[in-house]
Amino acid sequence: MLLRKFVWVFIDWTIVWLVYTLVVVARTLGTWDYRASLPFIGTAMLVNTCIMYFLGIYKRIWRQTSGTDVSILLAASFLSAVLLTPIDLIPERRALPISVIWMGQFLALMAFIAARYRGRLVTGLKWRWEAVWRHKFPEMGTRVLIVGAGKSGQALASRLAHPTEGKTLFSVIGFVDDAPEKKGMIVAGRPILGKIDEIQNLVEKHQIDLVVIAIHHLSAPEFRLILDLASDAQIKVLPDVYEFIEQRRIPEMLRDVRIEDIIGRPSVQISPPMNTLPIKGRRIMVTGAAGSIGAELCRQLVTYQPEQLILLDNNESDLFDLTIELQTCPFVAVLCDVADQQSIGETFRKYSPQVVFHAAAYKHVPMLETHPYEAVRVNVGGTYNTAKAAQENGVERFILVSSDKAVQPTSIMGATKTICESLIRAMMDSYPEYSTLMTAVRLGNVLGSRGSVVTVFDRQIDRGGPVLVTDPRMTRYFMSLSEAARLIIQAACMTQGNDLFLLEMGESVRIVELAERMIRLRGLRPYKDIPIEFTGIRPGEKLHEQLTETNEIRHPTTHPGIFTIHVPPSPSKPQVQLKKYTHLMNGCLKEDPATLSEIVLRMAQHVASVERADEPSLN
């Protein structure tokens, strides 16, 4: 390090001495006493290097600096000229004409720049020589269009202009930016070619390979617009470095677009409940704790400082992994099947939970179509066992995690969720002597949960396709895992009992569009690089999901993104409904799968149509 500094000082001394000598000879045509000027030239050498030292010029690694660092060299040369001028005027006989000093400093500045940027100068001259005389042009590399000409975009352009040896070459073609005052301007040596809505034309005109989004606060519609306009190019997102610093994470240079960016709406910012007394410091049980939603629920519940977190699941391996993650919270892991009424009762009596989040359920529609027995046993039976134990053991609040597939169900999975929603209402109405407040939360398709369409598409794209979509018309409502968990916690705090909560999920998303965007995010082209095949609707599936029944009424809550749903009362007495459900769990499980499926669907459809007075037969 010290040797390198001495080498640069010697180079700069040589530059100043040669430049001043040449200027003196040229300016005075040999009439000036050169020997008498040598002390002043020596002073100029010393002044220049001292100022450059104090400005930190000798601490810089010049082959890795940007062109903006030329300003430091300019400042050093200017300060040197300003300081040397009065020194030259002090003696009666000046050592050098003033014009020699200023001209000498100007030429010295040019030499300082050339010495430090020699690699780039040589490279530039070399490729121009090859282009002019041999008609051989340098490899362009990946052609990049940057969205956003702010500081992040400028920094990216500078970085890509100087790639690391052995890495992919990038050629920044230009920027797009919606600021009207920037159009036609040049930033980081590259032009601002137009606005965001011109991306499609620019990609085609300039043969863009990669579009990088360098704007950190885009709305969801703006983000989707860019994805659609840049459909013929690979797309990357430049992370917000300050955000990563605050989160104490190290960012990649470019990240892929997260699927949350394209779910069709802004993320609902569900703030912590205004009244946290119902859950804070309580003994809280989460059934299905090792599942995607249950585990995220446990992570968020830790912040409410529970007296004890009771993690209940029948999946040993995933339950163990969750316990490792939650070491900072007092918890107990219980290996138990919610369909086992005796074990559930013993667990409640042993740990006396005050709040229960019931997330344990089977959820995969096609699989449950062929296993209706398991669907009824776990989803309906598990809900009944857990809710009954909650009432009998004085649990304050019971929250059922339901699904939008419970609305007008056509699948066994959806039918069991419809029955579960009706079941907990019937249990509250049938046993008014119990004080347990029971509520349900309807979730849409949860991104990031196991077996979700996004996870399946990711695996299919990784294998090179095809991506399998059931029907090009199919739509679904989506929500993120964190949104789902926050909504469930809000419901626990807001419930008055016998109510139903729903998140505002915006517009539904076409599944085929989701598949196409996910392929584009990998820099691939749908139907060309990765085929999309339509397999037809599977048993139990619907083209479009609904969030509410036609006779259900949505009511706003204190939170703008959460609604309660008023469910019209059933014409049947709650005791009659309970008897019907217990008969389903006890007697109908002996039926063959086809008959059991028919019974479950008929029962759920009757629940969903409360206006119909006749009861469906269970035989």
ChimeraX attribute file (.defattr): number of C-alpha atoms within 10 A of each C-alpha:
attribute: neighborCount
match mode: 1-to-1
recipient: residues
	/A:1	7
	/A:2	8
	/A:3	8
	/A:4	11
	/A:5	15
	/A:6	12
	/A:7	12
	/A:8	16
	/A:9	20
	/A:10	13
	/A:11	14
	/A:12	21
	/A:13	20
	/A:14	12
	/A:15	21
	/A:16	25
	/A:17	17
	/A:18	15
	/A:19	21
	/A:20	27
	/A:21	18
	/A:22	14
	/A:23	18
	/A:24	24
	/A:25	15
	/A:26	11
	/A:27	15
	/A:28	14
	/A:29	9
	/A:30	10
	/A:31	9
	/A:32	15
	/A:33	13
	/A:34	16
	/A:35	10
	/A:36	12
	/A:37	17
	/A:38	16
	/A:39	12
	/A:40	18
	/A:41	24
	/A:42	14
	/A:43	13
	/A:44	24
	/A:45	21
	/A:46	17
	/A:47	20
	/A:48	24
	/A:49	23
	/A:50	14
	/A:51	17
	/A:52	22
	/A:53	15
	/A:54	11
	/A:55	14
	/A:56	10
	/A:57	18
	/A:58	19
	/A:59	14
	/A:60	11
	/A:61	9
	/A:62	17
	/A:63	12
	/A:64	12
	/A:65	15
	/A:66	15
	/A:67	13
	/A:68	9
	/A:69	13
	/A:70	16
	/A:71	10
	/A:72	14
	/A:73	20
	/A:74	18
	/A:75	15
	/A:76	24
	/A:77	26
	/A:78	17
	/A:79	16
	/A:80	23
	/A:81	22
	/A:82	14
	/A:83	14
	/A:84	21
	/A:85	16
	/A:86	11
	/A:87	15
	/A:88	17
	/A:89	14
	/A:90	10
	/A:91	9
	/A:92	7
	/A:93	8
	/A:94	14
	/A:95	21
	/A:96	22
	/A:97	15
	/A:98	16
	/A:99	13
	/A:100	20
	/A:101	21
	/A:102	20
	/A:103	17
	/A:104	25
	/A:105	26
	/A:106	17
	/A:107	18
	/A:108	23
	/A:109	22
	/A:110	15
	/A:111	17
	/A:112	20
	/A:113	18
	/A:114	14
	/A:115	16
	/A:116	16
	/A:117	18
	/A:118	15
	/A:119	13
	/A:120	13
	/A:121	13
	/A:122	12
	/A:123	11
	/A:124	11
	/A:125	12
	/A:126	12
	/A:127	16
	/A:128	16
	/A:129	14
	/A:130	13
	/A:131	13
	/A:132	10
	/A:133	9
	/A:134	10
	/A:135	11
	/A:136	12
	/A:137	12
	/A:138	11
	/A:139	9
	/A:140	10
	/A:141	12
	/A:142	16
	/A:143	19
	/A:144	25
	/A:145	30
	/A:146	27
	/A:147	25
	/A:148	22
	/A:149	26
	/A:150	13
	/A:151	13
	/A:152	18
	/A:153	23
	/A:154	18
	/A:155	15
	/A:156	19
	/A:157	25
	/A:158	18
	/A:159	16
	/A:160	15
	/A:161	16
	/A:162	16
	/A:163	14
	/A:164	11
	/A:165	7
	/A:166	6
	/A:167	7
	/A:168	10
	/A:169	17
	/A:170	20
	/A:171	20
	/A:172	25
	/A:173	20
	/A:174	24
	/A:175	34
	/A:176	24
	/A:177	22
	/A:178	16
	/A:179	12
	/A:180	9
	/A:181	8
	/A:182	18
	/A:183	16
	/A:184	12
	/A:185	13
	/A:186	14
	/A:187	18
	/A:188	20
	/A:189	15
	/A:190	16
	/A:191	18
	/A:192	23
	/A:193	20
	/A:194	22
	/A:195	18
	/A:196	20
	/A:197	15
	/A:198	16
	/A:199	27
	/A:200	18
	/A:201	13
	/A:202	22
	/A:203	21
	/A:204	13
	/A:205	9
	/A:206	13
	/A:207	16
	/A:208	23
	/A:209	20
	/A:210	22
	/A:211	26
	/A:212	23
	/A:213	25
	/A:214	25
	/A:215	20
	/A:216	14
	/A:217	9
	/A:218	13
	/A:219	13
	/A:220	16
	/A:221	15
	/A:222	13
	/A:223	17
	/A:224	18
	/A:225	16
	/A:226	19
	/A:227	23
	/A:228	16
	/A:229	17
	/A:230	26
	/A:231	23
	/A:232	21
	/A:233	26
	/A:234	21
	/A:235	25
	/A:236	21
	/A:237	20
	/A:238	22
	/A:239	19
	/A:240	14
	/A:241	16
	/A:242	9
	/A:243	12
	/A:244	13
	/A:245	11
	/A:246	8
	/A:247	9
	/A:248	9
	/A:249	10
	/A:250	9
	/A:251	14
	/A:252	11
	/A:253	12
	/A:254	15
	/A:255	14
	/A:256	17
	/A:257	20
	/A:258	12
	/A:259	15
	/A:260	17
	/A:261	16
	/A:262	20
	/A:263	25
	/A:264	21
	/A:265	20
	/A:266	15
	/A:267	17
	/A:268	19
	/A:269	12
	/A:270	19
	/A:271	10
	/A:272	13
	/A:273	19
	/A:274	11
	/A:275	11
	/A:276	15
	/A:277	11
	/A:278	17
	/A:279	24
	/A:280	17
	/A:281	15
	/A:282	17
	/A:283	21
	/A:284	26
	/A:285	27
	/A:286	24
	/A:287	28
	/A:288	25
	/A:289	28
	/A:290	27
	/A:291	20
	/A:292	18
	/A:293	23
	/A:294	23
	/A:295	25
	/A:296	20
	/A:297	24
	/A:298	23
	/A:299	16
	/A:300	14
	/A:301	20
	/A:302	19
	/A:303	10
	/A:304	14
	/A:305	16
	/A:306	18
	/A:307	17
	/A:308	19
	/A:309	25
	/A:310	25
	/A:311	24
	/A:312	26
	/A:313	23
	/A:314	17
	/A:315	15
	/A:316	13
	/A:317	9
	/A:318	14
	/A:319	21
	/A:320	13
	/A:321	11
	/A:322	19
	/A:323	17
	/A:324	9
	/A:325	11
	/A:326	15
	/A:327	9
	/A:328	9
	/A:329	18
	/A:330	14
	/A:331	19
	/A:332	14
	/A:333	17
	/A:334	17
	/A:335	16
	/A:336	18
	/A:337	19
	/A:338	27
	/A:339	22
	/A:340	15
	/A:341	17
	/A:342	12
	/A:343	15
	/A:344	22
	/A:345	18
	/A:346	12
	/A:347	18
	/A:348	20
	/A:349	15
	/A:350	9
	/A:351	16
	/A:352	17
	/A:353	24
	/A:354	21
	/A:355	24
	/A:356	24
	/A:357	25
	/A:358	24
	/A:359	26
	/A:360	27
	/A:361	24
	/A:362	17
	/A:363	19
	/A:364	15
	/A:365	20
	/A:366	15
	/A:367	15
	/A:368	21
	/A:369	21
	/A:370	15
	/A:371	17
	/A:372	24
	/A:373	21
	/A:374	16
	/A:375	28
	/A:376	30
	/A:377	22
	/A:378	22
	/A:379	24
	/A:380	25
	/A:381	24
	/A:382	24
	/A:383	29
	/A:384	24
	/A:385	19
	/A:386	24
	/A:387	26
	/A:388	17
	/A:389	20
	/A:390	28
	/A:391	21
	/A:392	14
	/A:393	18
	/A:394	17
	/A:395	23
	/A:396	19
	/A:397	27
	/A:398	26
	/A:399	25
	/A:400	27
	/A:401	25
	/A:402	25
	/A:403	22
	/A:404	22
	/A:405	29
	/A:406	29
	/A:407	21
	/A:408	24
	/A:409	24
	/A:410	19
	/A:411	24
	/A:412	33
	/A:413	30
	/A:414	28
	/A:415	29
	/A:416	31
	/A:417	30
	/A:418	28
	/A:419	26
	/A:420	26
	/A:421	26
	/A:422	23
	/A:423	23
	/A:424	26
	/A:425	25
	/A:426	22
	/A:427	22
	/A:428	22
	/A:429	15
	/A:430	16
	/A:431	13
	/A:432	9
	/A:433	9
	/A:434	17
	/A:435	16
	/A:436	23
	/A:437	22
	/A:438	27
	/A:439	27
	/A:440	30
	/A:441	25
	/A:442	24
	/A:443	25
	/A:444	22
	/A:445	20
	/A:446	22
	/A:447	22
	/A:448	18
	/A:449	16
	/A:450	15
	/A:451	14
	/A:452	13
	/A:453	18
	/A:454	20
	/A:455	13
	/A:456	13
	/A:457	21
	/A:458	16
	/A:459	12
	/A:460	15
	/A:461	21
	/A:462	13
	/A:463	11
	/A:464	12
	/A:465	19
	/A:466	18
	/A:467	25
	/A:468	19
	/A:469	19
	/A:470	17
	/A:471	18
	/A:472	16
	/A:473	12
	/A:474	19
	/A:475	19
	/A:476	18
	/A:477	23
	/A:478	21
	/A:479	23
	/A:480	18
	/A:481	20
	/A:482	20
	/A:483	18
	/A:484	26
	/A:485	24
	/A:486	21
	/A:487	24
	/A:488	26
	/A:489	22
	/A:490	23
	/A:491	26
	/A:492	29
	/A:493	18
	/A:494	21
	/A:495	20
	/A:496	13
	/A:497	19
	/A:498	19
	/A:499	20
	/A:500	24
	/A:501	26
	/A:502	26
	/A:503	23
	/A:504	14
	/A:505	20
	/A:506	16
	/A:507	13
	/A:508	18
	/A:509	18
	/A:510	19
	/A:511	20
	/A:512	21
	/A:513	16
	/A:514	19
	/A:515	20
	/A:516	20
	/A:517	22
	/A:518	23
	/A:519	26
	/A:520	23
	/A:521	20
	/A:522	16
	/A:523	20
	/A:524	20
	/A:525	19
	/A:526	20
	/A:527	14
	/A:528	8
	/A:529	15
	/A:530	20
	/A:531	16
	/A:532	19
	/A:533	16
	/A:534	13
	/A:535	11
	/A:536	12
	/A:537	14
	/A:538	12
	/A:539	15
	/A:540	17
	/A:541	21
	/A:542	18
	/A:543	13
	/A:544	14
	/A:545	20
	/A:546	17
	/A:547	21
	/A:548	19
	/A:549	14
	/A:550	11
	/A:551	13
	/A:552	14
	/A:553	13
	/A:554	16
	/A:555	12
	/A:556	11
	/A:557	12
	/A:558	10
	/A:559	15
	/A:560	12
	/A:561	16
	/A:562	20
	/A:563	19
	/A:564	21
	/A:565	20
	/A:566	16
	/A:567	19
	/A:568	13
	/A:569	13
	/A:570	19
	/A:571	13
	/A:572	14
	/A:573	12
	/A:574	20
	/A:575	14
	/A:576	11
	/A:577	22
	/A:578	19
	/A:579	11
	/A:580	18
	/A:581	23
	/A:582	15
	/A:583	13
	/A:584	21
	/A:585	18
	/A:586	12
	/A:587	12
	/A:588	21
	/A:589	17
	/A:590	12
	/A:591	13
	/A:592	11
	/A:593	16
	/A:594	12
	/A:595	15
	/A:596	22
	/A:597	24
	/A:598	13
	/A:599	19
	/A:600	26
	/A:601	22
	/A:602	19
	/A:603	22
	/A:604	26
	/A:605	20
	/A:606	20
	/A:607	24
	/A:608	25
	/A:609	15
	/A:610	16
	/A:611	13
	/A:612	11
	/A:613	11
	/A:614	10
	/A:615	13
	/A:616	14
	/A:617	9
	/A:618	16
	/A:619	9
